[in-house]
Amino acid sequence: MRTKNSPKLTALAVALGLACAALALAQGGARGPAQTGAGSPYDEQVKALLARPEIQAAFADVEKNRDAILREWIAITEINAPSGKEAERAAFIEAVLRGYKSLDVRRDPAGNIIATRRGTGGGPAVVIDAHMDTVFQEGLKIKVERREGRLYAPGVGDDTRNVEAMLAMIRALDAANIKTKGDLVFLFTVEEETTFKGVNQFVKDNKDRVGHYIALDGGYEGFTYGGIGINWYRHHFVGPGGHTRSATPPYSATLPAARAIERIYQLQLPSGVPTNLNIGMLGGSEVVNAKAADAWFTVDLRSTSNDVIADLERKIAAIIKEEADRERMTVRTERLSATPAAQIPGHRESLLVKTAEAVHYAMGFKPSITTAGSNNGNVALLAGISAISTGAGPCANAHALTEYCEVEPLYKGIEKTILLGVAMAQLSS
């Protein structure tokens, strides 16, 4: 319903509107205009590369082979590959790679597959990495379901979509007869989800020969250029145990464990510093009618700040000791793995990061660019190697049985990866 405003109300509304406009203008001025690229000379160089007939021919190959890419993506997804037990999937991938004459293919002691597409010389070696393992249990039968433009299956995204993106990229480079100055090293790693065994082996063996490292794991419209610290622990509460009907106290060790879990989840995480805390696994007695003599839980602690990790470690340790003392029990803590936060000073302005930014803009994205990577790229960064992580397609529900990916964007993601890889290894005329 429309109403008639009084002159005073109209004047007040105008004044408020002008004030809001002035505030918005001031804030906009502080932020500056919306960013449309990485800046010179990166945008110009990437746009010129994108316009090259060789790149367009590679993109055309991706578009022409959409159905074949989709079938292969599904086939790999349906080969279950629990972390540390990737053998069947690895054999499938290796057989595909050995069919391409452009590659030197080998295995390393960790079980990684390393497929090198030799350059003509004069350019940096560029590693493009995707991990073969998934988080799902051995024996799980996987069947991909396609509906409403999506693929649904455990592991279809993390990291199978990027494994497929690398295979499709190799074929497109070959079809377009693209030569690069630097080697393109396609690395298919093991045990990313658990121990970083694969990437640790590769970095140890090849650190001095790697110019740039691109981890394809997560992401799509953006990328990360720093690594979040990842520390895993198993905390045990150890007590006398006993039968359900034995006198109480002593209680089951599950009691202080439960109290500690509740308190740990109440810890305040810092604002402005990407930080995550999760208690994912629990264990206790082997039978129903026993008081647990050893109750345990795991903690996954992550932050881009090593100082934040250390502070939370101290607070968690204090909580656990207090709850154990309360029930006259003892504590035993195992550090399952520790990967420090990896932040290279000045990396935001590095050749890899600025070129990746320009590539994303050239492909039509407005990239989110962060320092909270959590994948194989962290290990490369810790070794001092310029590294980023990104991905070839949008997916959701990673590490869940309900995981799914959008199909259509994958083809653009493959093309983005082609452009980025060639830009970094340098096109050879």
Disulfide bonds with the S-S distance in Angstrom:
Cys395-Cys405 1.95
